[in-house]
Amino acid sequence: MAEKPIEAISSGNGQSALLRAIESQIIPRLVLAHPTVPAPAATPAACQAETESVRPSHAEITEFTGIVLRGRTDEAAAFMRALQQRGLTTESLYLELLAPAARHFGLLWETERSDFVEVTLALQHLQGLAHEFSAEFNGDDVSSMPAGPRALCVALPGEQHVFGAQLVGEFLRRARWDVWDAPGATEQDIIAMAEREWFTVVGVSISTTDQLDALAGLVRRLRRVSLNPDLRVMVGGLPFEDHPERAALVGADATARDGRDAVAKANKLLELTRQRN
């Protein structure tokens, strides 16, 4: 069943609020429940090998969500351990299994195939599983890491799908970036931050192609007012997944497919800036 736009959901029944909470808070916490030290960058061949050999299939994700919905947390934990034994990394476990499961629960609620209690309990089970697995690993406390280059990560004002911007921000934090995020920020808020604070990179996410013109306008205004005259802009979201050339059309320097790719692109933009200076 095709996903309906969130705007089409009645705010009176609480569905929109729940979906925003899932995307802006629950999913990023699940994905990054374990703040590991960033691993050395994998080669494209290695990344492709992991994707092809151990990445959960659509059928496996569906099976996992069913297990969690039924409240069988021991069975769900065993499912996750089996994926680990197959070679799935901790980061991929959250990114490739728990995050899609959380989004699926939001879709079940949106399409009224599950009620509020079922979805709430399922999300609680996911959080418990994330906590259980993160406790098995040792990692640095991200909050104690020294601040690095500064980035601002936001969704286009009015955009309700804020998951992408939140997720990119968390991945950058793990890569030692000093990240500012502002869920719900207006365009005036974003412009004011760019005027007052020095950002190496500003990342903006959108979810539909009809937002491209508005995004291009925001990028122009950011460059015009930025305290950093050599500001770099990175964009992301569904409209860029199959059309990365659209990044240049809206005046951005780069686009990223996901949080991992965003770190690589941001670091490359940082290096280009240092070379110019």
PyRosetta script that sets phi, psi and omega in degrees:
from pyrosetta import init, pose_from_sequence

init()
pose = pose_from_sequence("MAEKPIEAISSGNGQSALLRAIESQIIPRLVLAHPTVPAPAATPAACQAETESVRPSHAEITEFTGIVLRGRTDEAAAFMRALQQRGLTTESLYLELLAPAARHFGLLWETERSDFVEVTLALQHLQGLAHEFSAEFNGDDVSSMPAGPRALCVALPGEQHVFGAQLVGEFLRRARWDVWDAPGATEQDIIAMAEREWFTVVGVSISTTDQLDALAGLVRRLRRVSLNPDLRVMVGGLPFEDHPERAALVGADATARDGRDAVAKANKLLELTRQRN")
pose.set_psi(1, 132.5)
pose.set_omega(1, -178.5)
pose.set_phi(2, -69.9)
pose.set_psi(2, 142.8)
pose.set_omega(2, -179.3)
pose.set_phi(3, -75.8)
pose.set_psi(3, 132.4)
pose.set_omega(3, 177.5)
pose.set_phi(4, -79.6)
pose.set_psi(4, 150.1)
pose.set_omega(4, 173.1)
pose.set_phi(5, -60.2)
pose.set_psi(5, 143.3)
pose.set_omega(5, 179.9)
pose.set_phi(6, -61.4)
pose.set_psi(6, -30.9)
pose.set_omega(6, -179.1)
pose.set_phi(7, -60.8)
pose.set_psi(7, -23.5)
pose.set_omega(7, -176.7)
pose.set_phi(8, -81.1)
pose.set_psi(8, -6.8)
pose.set_omega(8, -177.8)
pose.set_phi(9, -86.2)
pose.set_psi(9, 139.2)
pose.set_omega(9, 179.5)
pose.set_phi(10, -70.7)
pose.set_psi(10, 124.7)
pose.set_omega(10, 178.8)
pose.set_phi(11, -70.9)
pose.set_psi(11, -17.7)
pose.set_omega(11, -177.7)
pose.set_phi(12, -70.1)
pose.set_psi(12, -23.8)
pose.set_omega(12, -178.4)
pose.set_phi(13, -96.7)
pose.set_psi(13, 3.1)
pose.set_omega(13, 173.7)
pose.set_phi(14, 84.7)
pose.set_psi(14, -2.0)
pose.set_omega(14, -177.4)
pose.set_phi(15, -64.6)
pose.set_psi(15, -45.8)
pose.set_omega(15, -177.5)
pose.set_phi(16, -59.9)
pose.set_psi(16, -42.3)
pose.set_omega(16, -179.5)
pose.set_phi(17, -63.3)
pose.set_psi(17, -40.1)
pose.set_omega(17, -179.4)
pose.set_phi(18, -66.0)
pose.set_psi(18, -43.8)
pose.set_omega(18, -179.7)
pose.set_phi(19, -63.3)
pose.set_psi(19, -40.0)
pose.set_omega(19, 177.5)
pose.set_phi(20, -63.0)
pose.set_psi(20, -39.4)
pose.set_omega(20, 179.1)
pose.set_phi(21, -64.8)
pose.set_psi(21, -40.7)
pose.set_omega(21, 179.2)
pose.set_phi(22, -60.7)
pose.set_psi(22, -46.9)
pose.set_omega(22, -174.8)
pose.set_phi(23, -76.0)
pose.set_psi(23, -38.0)
pose.set_omega(23, -172.8)
pose.set_phi(24, -90.1)
pose.set_psi(24, -21.3)
pose.set_omega(24, -174.9)
pose.set_phi(25, -124.6)
pose.set_psi(25, -54.1)
pose.set_omega(25, -170.6)
pose.set_phi(26, -69.6)
pose.set_psi(26, -48.8)
pose.set_omega(26, -175.9)
pose.set_phi(27, -63.0)
pose.set_psi(27, -49.0)
pose.set_omega(27, 178.9)
pose.set_phi(28, -58.7)
pose.set_psi(28, -36.7)
pose.set_omega(28, 179.3)
pose.set_phi(29, -67.4)
pose.set_psi(29, -37.7)
pose.set_omega(29, 177.0)
pose.set_phi(30, -65.0)
pose.set_psi(30, -46.8)
pose.set_omega(30, -175.6)
pose.set_phi(31, -64.2)
pose.set_psi(31, -35.9)
pose.set_omega(31, -174.1)
pose.set_phi(32, -118.3)
pose.set_psi(32, 33.5)
pose.set_omega(32, 178.8)
pose.set_phi(33, -64.3)
pose.set_psi(33, -24.6)
pose.set_omega(33, 179.4)
pose.set_phi(34, -111.6)
pose.set_psi(34, 103.1)
pose.set_omega(34, -177.9)
pose.set_phi(35, -80.2)
pose.set_psi(35, 78.9)
pose.set_omega(35, -178.2)
pose.set_phi(36, -77.2)
pose.set_psi(36, 160.6)
pose.set_omega(36, 171.2)
pose.set_phi(37, -69.5)
pose.set_psi(37, 130.7)
pose.set_omega(37, -177.0)
pose.set_phi(38, -56.4)
pose.set_psi(38, 132.0)
pose.set_omega(38, 179.8)
pose.set_phi(39, -79.2)
pose.set_psi(39, 158.9)
pose.set_omega(39, 175.6)
pose.set_phi(40, -57.5)
pose.set_psi(40, 146.9)
pose.set_omega(40, -177.2)
pose.set_phi(41, -60.7)
pose.set_psi(41, 130.7)
pose.set_omega(41, 179.4)
pose.set_phi(42, -81.3)
pose.set_psi(42, 151.5)
pose.set_omega(42, 177.0)
pose.set_phi(43, -72.4)
pose.set_psi(43, 155.3)
pose.set_omega(43, 177.7)
pose.set_phi(44, -54.8)
pose.set_psi(44, -37.8)
pose.set_omega(44, -179.7)
pose.set_phi(45, -65.2)
pose.set_psi(45, -39.5)
pose.set_omega(45, 180.0)
pose.set_phi(46, -67.1)
pose.set_psi(46, -41.1)
pose.set_omega(46, 179.2)
pose.set_phi(47, -62.7)
pose.set_psi(47, -41.2)
pose.set_omega(47, -179.5)
pose.set_phi(48, -66.8)
pose.set_psi(48, -38.3)
pose.set_omega(48, -179.8)
pose.set_phi(49, -63.6)
pose.set_psi(49, -42.6)
pose.set_omega(49, 179.6)
pose.set_phi(50, -65.2)
pose.set_psi(50, -41.7)
pose.set_omega(50, -178.8)
pose.set_phi(51, -60.6)
pose.set_psi(51, -44.6)
pose.set_omega(51, -174.8)
pose.set_phi(52, -75.2)
pose.set_psi(52, -32.0)
pose.set_omega(52, -171.4)
pose.set_phi(53, -95.6)
pose.set_psi(53, -32.8)
pose.set_omega(53, -172.5)
pose.set_phi(54, -125.7)
pose.set_psi(54, -11.5)
pose.set_omega(54, -177.9)
pose.set_phi(55, -62.7)
pose.set_psi(55, 133.6)
pose.set_omega(55, -179.8)
pose.set_phi(56, -59.2)
pose.set_psi(56, 136.5)
pose.set_omega(56, 176.9)
pose.set_phi(57, -78.5)
pose.set_psi(57, 167.7)
pose.set_omega(57, 177.2)
pose.set_phi(58, -58.9)
pose.set_psi(58, -39.7)
pose.set_omega(58, 179.8)
pose.set_phi(59, -64.2)
pose.set_psi(59, -38.4)
pose.set_omega(59, -180.0)
pose.set_phi(60, -69.4)
pose.set_psi(60, -38.9)
pose.set_omega(60, 177.3)
pose.set_phi(61, -63.4)
pose.set_psi(61, -42.6)
pose.set_omega(61, 178.1)
pose.set_phi(62, -62.1)
pose.set_psi(62, -42.4)
pose.set_omega(62, 178.5)
pose.set_phi(63, -62.5)
pose.set_psi(63, -42.9)
pose.set_omega(63, -179.2)
pose.set_phi(64, -63.3)
pose.set_psi(64, -44.1)
pose.set_omega(64, -179.1)
pose.set_phi(65, -63.8)
pose.set_psi(65, -35.3)
pose.set_omega(65, 176.7)
pose.set_phi(66, -64.4)
pose.set_psi(66, -40.5)
pose.set_omega(66, 178.3)
pose.set_phi(67, -61.6)
pose.set_psi(67, -45.6)
pose.set_omega(67, -178.8)
pose.set_phi(68, -66.2)
pose.set_psi(68, -41.4)
pose.set_omega(68, 178.7)
pose.set_phi(69, -59.8)
pose.set_psi(69, -32.6)
pose.set_omega(69, 179.5)
pose.set_phi(70, -81.2)
pose.set_psi(70, -1.4)
pose.set_omega(70, 176.4)
pose.set_phi(71, 78.9)
pose.set_psi(71, 16.8)
pose.set_omega(71, -177.7)
pose.set_phi(72, -91.4)
pose.set_psi(72, 73.9)
pose.set_omega(72, -173.8)
pose.set_phi(73, -67.5)
pose.set_psi(73, -34.1)
pose.set_omega(73, 177.1)
pose.set_phi(74, -63.0)
pose.set_psi(74, -42.6)
pose.set_omega(74, 178.5)
pose.set_phi(75, -66.4)
pose.set_psi(75, -37.8)
pose.set_omega(75, 178.4)
pose.set_phi(76, -64.9)
pose.set_psi(76, -40.8)
pose.set_omega(76, 178.6)
pose.set_phi(77, -63.9)
pose.set_psi(77, -40.1)
pose.set_omega(77, 177.9)
pose.set_phi(78, -64.1)
pose.set_psi(78, -37.4)
pose.set_omega(78, 177.7)
pose.set_phi(79, -61.0)
pose.set_psi(79, -44.4)
pose.set_omega(79, -179.6)
pose.set_phi(80, -67.0)
pose.set_psi(80, -38.9)
pose.set_omega(80, 179.0)
pose.set_phi(81, -65.9)
pose.set_psi(81, -34.6)
pose.set_omega(81, 177.4)
pose.set_phi(82, -63.8)
pose.set_psi(82, -38.8)
pose.set_omega(82, 177.2)
pose.set_phi(83, -66.8)
pose.set_psi(83, -38.0)
pose.set_omega(83, 176.4)
pose.set_phi(84, -61.8)
pose.set_psi(84, -44.5)
pose.set_omega(84, 179.7)
pose.set_phi(85, -63.7)
pose.set_psi(85, -27.7)
pose.set_omega(85, 177.5)
pose.set_phi(86, -74.6)
pose.set_psi(86, -15.9)
pose.set_omega(86, 176.5)
pose.set_phi(87, 119.6)
pose.set_psi(87, 5.1)
pose.set_omega(87, -179.9)
pose.set_phi(88, -72.0)
pose.set_psi(88, 129.3)
pose.set_omega(88, 179.4)
pose.set_phi(89, -73.1)
pose.set_psi(89, 163.8)
pose.set_omega(89, 179.0)
pose.set_phi(90, -59.2)
pose.set_psi(90, -45.5)
pose.set_omega(90, -179.8)
pose.set_phi(91, -60.6)
pose.set_psi(91, -44.3)
pose.set_omega(91, -179.8)
pose.set_phi(92, -67.8)
pose.set_psi(92, -30.2)
pose.set_omega(92, 178.2)
pose.set_phi(93, -59.0)
pose.set_psi(93, -44.2)
pose.set_omega(93, 178.6)
pose.set_phi(94, -73.6)
pose.set_psi(94, -41.7)
pose.set_omega(94, -173.8)
pose.set_phi(95, -74.9)
pose.set_psi(95, -36.8)
pose.set_omega(95, -172.8)
pose.set_phi(96, -99.4)
pose.set_psi(96, -12.3)
pose.set_omega(96, -177.9)
pose.set_phi(97, -123.3)
pose.set_psi(97, -57.8)
pose.set_omega(97, -174.8)
pose.set_phi(98, -68.6)
pose.set_psi(98, -41.9)
pose.set_omega(98, -179.6)
pose.set_phi(99, -64.6)
pose.set_psi(99, -47.3)
pose.set_omega(99, 176.0)
pose.set_phi(100, -60.7)
pose.set_psi(100, -34.9)
pose.set_omega(100, 178.3)
pose.set_phi(101, -63.8)
pose.set_psi(101, -43.2)
pose.set_omega(101, 179.5)
pose.set_phi(102, -63.4)
pose.set_psi(102, -41.0)
pose.set_omega(102, 178.0)
pose.set_phi(103, -64.9)
pose.set_psi(103, -36.2)
pose.set_omega(103, 179.0)
pose.set_phi(104, -64.9)
pose.set_psi(104, -39.4)
pose.set_omega(104, 178.1)
pose.set_phi(105, -64.0)
pose.set_psi(105, -37.6)
pose.set_omega(105, 176.4)
pose.set_phi(106, -63.3)
pose.set_psi(106, -38.7)
pose.set_omega(106, 178.3)
pose.set_phi(107, -67.3)
pose.set_psi(107, -38.0)
pose.set_omega(107, 177.6)
pose.set_phi(108, -60.7)
pose.set_psi(108, -39.6)
pose.set_omega(108, 179.7)
pose.set_phi(109, -70.4)
pose.set_psi(109, -42.8)
pose.set_omega(109, -178.1)
pose.set_phi(110, -61.7)
pose.set_psi(110, -40.6)
pose.set_omega(110, -177.6)
pose.set_phi(111, -91.5)
pose.set_psi(111, 8.4)
pose.set_omega(111, 174.4)
pose.set_phi(112, 61.3)
pose.set_psi(112, 30.5)
pose.set_omega(112, 173.8)
pose.set_phi(113, -90.0)
pose.set_psi(113, -12.0)
pose.set_omega(113, 172.9)
pose.set_phi(114, -140.1)
pose.set_psi(114, 149.0)
pose.set_omega(114, -179.0)
pose.set_phi(115, -91.0)
pose.set_psi(115, 176.8)
pose.set_omega(115, -174.3)
pose.set_phi(116, -58.7)
pose.set_psi(116, -43.9)
pose.set_omega(116, -177.3)
pose.set_phi(117, -63.5)
pose.set_psi(117, -44.4)
pose.set_omega(117, -179.3)
pose.set_phi(118, -61.5)
pose.set_psi(118, -45.9)
pose.set_omega(118, -178.4)
pose.set_phi(119, -67.7)
pose.set_psi(119, -42.4)
pose.set_omega(119, 179.6)
pose.set_phi(120, -60.9)
pose.set_psi(120, -45.6)
pose.set_omega(120, 179.4)
pose.set_phi(121, -64.5)
pose.set_psi(121, -40.2)
pose.set_omega(121, 179.9)
pose.set_phi(122, -62.9)
pose.set_psi(122, -41.3)
pose.set_omega(122, 178.2)
pose.set_phi(123, -66.2)
pose.set_psi(123, -36.5)
pose.set_omega(123, 176.2)
pose.set_phi(124, -64.1)
pose.set_psi(124, -39.2)
pose.set_omega(124, 177.4)
pose.set_phi(125, -63.4)
pose.set_psi(125, -40.9)
pose.set_omega(125, 178.2)
pose.set_phi(126, -61.6)
pose.set_psi(126, -43.1)
pose.set_omega(126, 179.5)
pose.set_phi(127, -63.0)
pose.set_psi(127, -40.1)
pose.set_omega(127, 177.9)
pose.set_phi(128, -63.3)
pose.set_psi(128, -41.0)
pose.set_omega(128, 178.2)
pose.set_phi(129, -64.8)
pose.set_psi(129, -42.7)
pose.set_omega(129, 179.1)
pose.set_phi(130, -60.8)
pose.set_psi(130, -42.6)
pose.set_omega(130, 179.8)
pose.set_phi(131, -65.1)
pose.set_psi(131, -42.6)
pose.set_omega(131, -179.5)
pose.set_phi(132, -59.8)
pose.set_psi(132, -43.3)
pose.set_omega(132, -176.8)
pose.set_phi(133, -77.6)
pose.set_psi(133, -35.4)
pose.set_omega(133, -179.9)
pose.set_phi(134, -67.3)
pose.set_psi(134, -29.5)
pose.set_omega(134, -178.9)
pose.set_phi(135, -68.3)
pose.set_psi(135, -16.2)
pose.set_omega(135, -178.1)
pose.set_phi(136, -84.2)
pose.set_psi(136, -6.6)
pose.set_omega(136, -175.8)
pose.set_phi(137, -119.8)
pose.set_psi(137, 152.9)
pose.set_omega(137, 174.9)
pose.set_phi(138, -103.7)
pose.set_psi(138, 137.8)
pose.set_omega(138, 179.4)
pose.set_phi(139, -153.2)
pose.set_psi(139, 165.3)
pose.set_omega(139, 178.1)
pose.set_phi(140, -72.5)
pose.set_psi(140, 151.3)
pose.set_omega(140, 173.1)
pose.set_phi(141, -80.7)
pose.set_psi(141, 111.9)
pose.set_omega(141, -176.7)
pose.set_phi(142, -58.0)
pose.set_psi(142, -35.4)
pose.set_omega(142, -177.2)
pose.set_phi(143, -64.8)
pose.set_psi(143, -20.6)
pose.set_omega(143, -178.6)
pose.set_phi(144, -96.7)
pose.set_psi(144, -1.7)
pose.set_omega(144, -178.5)
pose.set_phi(145, -73.1)
pose.set_psi(145, 145.0)
pose.set_omega(145, 178.1)
pose.set_phi(146, -64.3)
pose.set_psi(146, 143.2)
pose.set_omega(146, -178.4)
pose.set_phi(147, -69.3)
pose.set_psi(147, 138.7)
pose.set_omega(147, 177.8)
pose.set_phi(148, -111.7)
pose.set_psi(148, -149.2)
pose.set_omega(148, 177.8)
pose.set_phi(149, -60.8)
pose.set_psi(149, 151.2)
pose.set_omega(149, -172.2)
pose.set_phi(150, -99.7)
pose.set_psi(150, 137.3)
pose.set_omega(150, 177.5)
pose.set_phi(151, -132.5)
pose.set_psi(151, 146.7)
pose.set_omega(151, 173.6)
pose.set_phi(152, -112.8)
pose.set_psi(152, 123.9)
pose.set_omega(152, -178.7)
pose.set_phi(153, -118.4)
pose.set_psi(153, 118.6)
pose.set_omega(153, -176.7)
pose.set_phi(154, -140.4)
pose.set_psi(154, 160.7)
pose.set_omega(154, 167.3)
pose.set_phi(155, -95.0)
pose.set_psi(155, 152.7)
pose.set_omega(155, 177.3)
pose.set_phi(156, -56.1)
pose.set_psi(156, 133.7)
pose.set_omega(156, 180.0)
pose.set_phi(157, -50.6)
pose.set_psi(157, 132.0)
pose.set_omega(157, -177.5)
pose.set_phi(158, 93.7)
pose.set_psi(158, -12.6)
pose.set_omega(158, 178.9)
pose.set_phi(159, -75.6)
pose.set_psi(159, 126.3)
pose.set_omega(159, -179.2)
pose.set_phi(160, -90.5)
pose.set_psi(160, -21.2)
pose.set_omega(160, 178.5)
pose.set_phi(161, -86.9)
pose.set_psi(161, 88.6)
pose.set_omega(161, -174.6)
pose.set_phi(162, -97.4)
pose.set_psi(162, 2.8)
pose.set_omega(162, -177.6)
pose.set_phi(163, -57.4)
pose.set_psi(163, -44.1)
pose.set_omega(163, -176.3)
pose.set_phi(164, -59.6)
pose.set_psi(164, -47.4)
pose.set_omega(164, -179.2)
pose.set_phi(165, -65.2)
pose.set_psi(165, -40.8)
pose.set_omega(165, 178.9)
pose.set_phi(166, -62.8)
pose.set_psi(166, -44.1)
pose.set_omega(166, -176.7)
pose.set_phi(167, -66.7)
pose.set_psi(167, -43.8)
pose.set_omega(167, 177.6)
pose.set_phi(168, -59.9)
pose.set_psi(168, -42.6)
pose.set_omega(168, 178.9)
pose.set_phi(169, -59.8)
pose.set_psi(169, -41.2)
pose.set_omega(169, -179.4)
pose.set_phi(170, -68.7)
pose.set_psi(170, -39.4)
pose.set_omega(170, 177.7)
pose.set_phi(171, -64.6)
pose.set_psi(171, -39.2)
pose.set_omega(171, 178.6)
pose.set_phi(172, -65.8)
pose.set_psi(172, -37.3)
pose.set_omega(172, 177.0)
pose.set_phi(173, -59.6)
pose.set_psi(173, -42.7)
pose.set_omega(173, 179.7)
pose.set_phi(174, -65.3)
pose.set_psi(174, -24.8)
pose.set_omega(174, 178.7)
pose.set_phi(175, -91.7)
pose.set_psi(175, 16.9)
pose.set_omega(175, 174.1)
pose.set_phi(176, 75.4)
pose.set_psi(176, 22.8)
pose.set_omega(176, 172.4)
pose.set_phi(177, -86.2)
pose.set_psi(177, 149.2)
pose.set_omega(177, 173.3)
pose.set_phi(178, -89.8)
pose.set_psi(178, 101.5)
pose.set_omega(178, -170.3)
pose.set_phi(179, -102.9)
pose.set_psi(179, 131.8)
pose.set_omega(179, 170.6)
pose.set_phi(180, -108.0)
pose.set_psi(180, 133.8)
pose.set_omega(180, 171.9)
pose.set_phi(181, -132.7)
pose.set_psi(181, 157.2)
pose.set_omega(181, -174.2)
pose.set_phi(182, -146.7)
pose.set_psi(182, 75.8)
pose.set_omega(182, 179.0)
pose.set_phi(183, -57.9)
pose.set_psi(183, 131.8)
pose.set_omega(183, 178.5)
pose.set_phi(184, 81.9)
pose.set_psi(184, 6.8)
pose.set_omega(184, -178.4)
pose.set_phi(185, -65.7)
pose.set_psi(185, 140.8)
pose.set_omega(185, 174.0)
pose.set_phi(186, -82.2)
pose.set_psi(186, 170.0)
pose.set_omega(186, 177.5)
pose.set_phi(187, -62.6)
pose.set_psi(187, -37.5)
pose.set_omega(187, 177.7)
pose.set_phi(188, -61.7)
pose.set_psi(188, -39.5)
pose.set_omega(188, 178.2)
pose.set_phi(189, -63.1)
pose.set_psi(189, -45.6)
pose.set_omega(189, -177.6)
pose.set_phi(190, -64.3)
pose.set_psi(190, -44.7)
pose.set_omega(190, 179.3)
pose.set_phi(191, -62.4)
pose.set_psi(191, -41.7)
pose.set_omega(191, -179.6)
pose.set_phi(192, -63.2)
pose.set_psi(192, -39.8)
pose.set_omega(192, 178.4)
pose.set_phi(193, -64.9)
pose.set_psi(193, -40.9)
pose.set_omega(193, 179.6)
pose.set_phi(194, -66.5)
pose.set_psi(194, -31.1)
pose.set_omega(194, 178.0)
pose.set_phi(195, -72.4)
pose.set_psi(195, -35.6)
pose.set_omega(195, -173.0)
pose.set_phi(196, -94.0)
pose.set_psi(196, -27.9)
pose.set_omega(196, -173.3)
pose.set_phi(197, -118.9)
pose.set_psi(197, 149.3)
pose.set_omega(197, 179.9)
pose.set_phi(198, -89.4)
pose.set_psi(198, 113.3)
pose.set_omega(198, 176.3)
pose.set_phi(199, -114.5)
pose.set_psi(199, 131.9)
pose.set_omega(199, 173.7)
pose.set_phi(200, -73.3)
pose.set_psi(200, -41.9)
pose.set_omega(200, -177.8)
pose.set_phi(201, -134.1)
pose.set_psi(201, 138.7)
pose.set_omega(201, 168.4)
pose.set_phi(202, -116.5)
pose.set_psi(202, 125.9)
pose.set_omega(202, 178.0)
pose.set_phi(203, -109.4)
pose.set_psi(203, 133.1)
pose.set_omega(203, -179.3)
pose.set_phi(204, -130.3)
pose.set_psi(204, 133.6)
pose.set_omega(204, 179.4)
pose.set_phi(205, -115.4)
pose.set_psi(205, 148.8)
pose.set_omega(205, 174.9)
pose.set_phi(206, -135.5)
pose.set_psi(206, 170.7)
pose.set_omega(206, -179.1)
pose.set_phi(207, -126.4)
pose.set_psi(207, -12.4)
pose.set_omega(207, -178.5)
pose.set_phi(208, -135.4)
pose.set_psi(208, 154.7)
pose.set_omega(208, -178.1)
pose.set_phi(209, -69.2)
pose.set_psi(209, -23.1)
pose.set_omega(209, -179.9)
pose.set_phi(210, -73.3)
pose.set_psi(210, -2.3)
pose.set_omega(210, 176.1)
pose.set_phi(211, -95.6)
pose.set_psi(211, -1.9)
pose.set_omega(211, -174.7)
pose.set_phi(212, -62.4)
pose.set_psi(212, -42.3)
pose.set_omega(212, -179.7)
pose.set_phi(213, -63.9)
pose.set_psi(213, -43.3)
pose.set_omega(213, 178.9)
pose.set_phi(214, -64.3)
pose.set_psi(214, -38.0)
pose.set_omega(214, 178.0)
pose.set_phi(215, -64.5)
pose.set_psi(215, -43.6)
pose.set_omega(215, 178.7)
pose.set_phi(216, -59.9)
pose.set_psi(216, -39.8)
pose.set_omega(216, 177.8)
pose.set_phi(217, -64.6)
pose.set_psi(217, -41.1)
pose.set_omega(217, 178.9)
pose.set_phi(218, -65.2)
pose.set_psi(218, -40.8)
pose.set_omega(218, 179.4)
pose.set_phi(219, -61.7)
pose.set_psi(219, -43.3)
pose.set_omega(219, 178.5)
pose.set_phi(220, -60.8)
pose.set_psi(220, -43.8)
pose.set_omega(220, -179.0)
pose.set_phi(221, -67.7)
pose.set_psi(221, -37.6)
pose.set_omega(221, 178.1)
pose.set_phi(222, -61.7)
pose.set_psi(222, -45.6)
pose.set_omega(222, -179.3)
pose.set_phi(223, -65.7)
pose.set_psi(223, -34.0)
pose.set_omega(223, -176.8)
pose.set_phi(224, -70.8)
pose.set_psi(224, -35.1)
pose.set_omega(224, -173.0)
pose.set_phi(225, -105.3)
pose.set_psi(225, -9.1)
pose.set_omega(225, -171.0)
pose.set_phi(226, -58.0)
pose.set_psi(226, 137.1)
pose.set_omega(226, 174.4)
pose.set_phi(227, -63.3)
pose.set_psi(227, -30.0)
pose.set_omega(227, 176.0)
pose.set_phi(228, -91.9)
pose.set_psi(228, 111.7)
pose.set_omega(228, -176.9)
pose.set_phi(229, -69.1)
pose.set_psi(229, -15.2)
pose.set_omega(229, 179.8)
pose.set_phi(230, -111.4)
pose.set_psi(230, 37.8)
pose.set_omega(230, -178.2)
pose.set_phi(231, -58.1)
pose.set_psi(231, 137.6)
pose.set_omega(231, 174.6)
pose.set_phi(232, -107.4)
pose.set_psi(232, 137.3)
pose.set_omega(232, -177.3)
pose.set_phi(233, -119.4)
pose.set_psi(233, 130.4)
pose.set_omega(233, 178.0)
pose.set_phi(234, -120.7)
pose.set_psi(234, 138.4)
pose.set_omega(234, -178.1)
pose.set_phi(235, -123.8)
pose.set_psi(235, 157.5)
pose.set_omega(235, 179.3)
pose.set_phi(236, -157.0)
pose.set_psi(236, 171.9)
pose.set_omega(236, -179.7)
pose.set_phi(237, 126.7)
pose.set_psi(237, 171.5)
pose.set_omega(237, -175.3)
pose.set_phi(238, -53.3)
pose.set_psi(238, -40.3)
pose.set_omega(238, -178.1)
pose.set_phi(239, -61.8)
pose.set_psi(239, -17.7)
pose.set_omega(239, -177.4)
pose.set_phi(240, -101.6)
pose.set_psi(240, -8.8)
pose.set_omega(240, -174.1)
pose.set_phi(241, -61.4)
pose.set_psi(241, -47.1)
pose.set_omega(241, 178.9)
pose.set_phi(242, -101.2)
pose.set_psi(242, -1.5)
pose.set_omega(242, -178.5)
pose.set_phi(243, -136.9)
pose.set_psi(243, 68.5)
pose.set_omega(243, -179.7)
pose.set_phi(244, -62.7)
pose.set_psi(244, -20.6)
pose.set_omega(244, 179.1)
pose.set_phi(245, -64.5)
pose.set_psi(245, -17.7)
pose.set_omega(245, 178.8)
pose.set_phi(246, -67.3)
pose.set_psi(246, -20.3)
pose.set_omega(246, 177.5)
pose.set_phi(247, -59.1)
pose.set_psi(247, -45.3)
pose.set_omega(247, 178.7)
pose.set_phi(248, -66.4)
pose.set_psi(248, -34.7)
pose.set_omega(248, -178.6)
pose.set_phi(249, -65.2)
pose.set_psi(249, -30.2)
pose.set_omega(249, 178.4)
pose.set_phi(250, -93.7)
pose.set_psi(250, 4.5)
pose.set_omega(250, 176.0)
pose.set_phi(251, 87.5)
pose.set_psi(251, 15.0)
pose.set_omega(251, -179.1)
pose.set_phi(252, -89.5)
pose.set_psi(252, 164.8)
pose.set_omega(252, 179.7)
pose.set_phi(253, -91.4)
pose.set_psi(253, -23.8)
pose.set_omega(253, -176.2)
pose.set_phi(254, -163.7)
pose.set_psi(254, 163.3)
pose.set_omega(254, 171.1)
pose.set_phi(255, -132.2)
pose.set_psi(255, 154.0)
pose.set_omega(255, -177.9)
pose.set_phi(256, -129.6)
pose.set_psi(256, 144.1)
pose.set_omega(256, -178.7)
pose.set_phi(257, -77.5)
pose.set_psi(257, -36.2)
pose.set_omega(257, -177.2)
pose.set_phi(258, -159.3)
pose.set_psi(258, -170.9)
pose.set_omega(258, -176.7)
pose.set_phi(259, -62.0)
pose.set_psi(259, -41.1)
pose.set_omega(259, 179.7)
pose.set_phi(260, -62.7)
pose.set_psi(260, -47.6)
pose.set_omega(260, -179.3)
pose.set_phi(261, -64.5)
pose.set_psi(261, -33.9)
pose.set_omega(261, -179.9)
pose.set_phi(262, -63.3)
pose.set_psi(262, -38.4)
pose.set_omega(262, 178.4)
pose.set_phi(263, -63.8)
pose.set_psi(263, -46.3)
pose.set_omega(263, 179.8)
pose.set_phi(264, -61.5)
pose.set_psi(264, -43.2)
pose.set_omega(264, -178.8)
pose.set_phi(265, -68.8)
pose.set_psi(265, -41.2)
pose.set_omega(265, 180.0)
pose.set_phi(266, -63.7)
pose.set_psi(266, -41.1)
pose.set_omega(266, 178.6)
pose.set_phi(267, -65.3)
pose.set_psi(267, -36.5)
pose.set_omega(267, 177.3)
pose.set_phi(268, -66.4)
pose.set_psi(268, -41.4)
pose.set_omega(268, 177.5)
pose.set_phi(269, -63.9)
pose.set_psi(269, -38.4)
pose.set_omega(269, 177.6)
pose.set_phi(270, -62.8)
pose.set_psi(270, -43.3)
pose.set_omega(270, -179.9)
pose.set_phi(271, -64.7)
pose.set_psi(271, -39.4)
pose.set_omega(271, 177.4)
pose.set_phi(272, -62.5)
pose.set_psi(272, -39.9)
pose.set_omega(272, 178.7)
pose.set_phi(273, -63.7)
pose.set_psi(273, -42.9)
pose.set_omega(273, -179.7)
pose.set_phi(274, -65.7)
pose.set_psi(274, -36.9)
pose.set_omega(274, 179.3)
pose.set_phi(275, -65.9)
pose.set_psi(275, -36.8)
pose.set_omega(275, 179.9)
pose.set_phi(276, -71.1)
pose.set_psi(276, -31.3)
pose.set_omega(276, -178.2)
pose.set_phi(277, -90.5)
pose.dump_pdb("model.pdb")
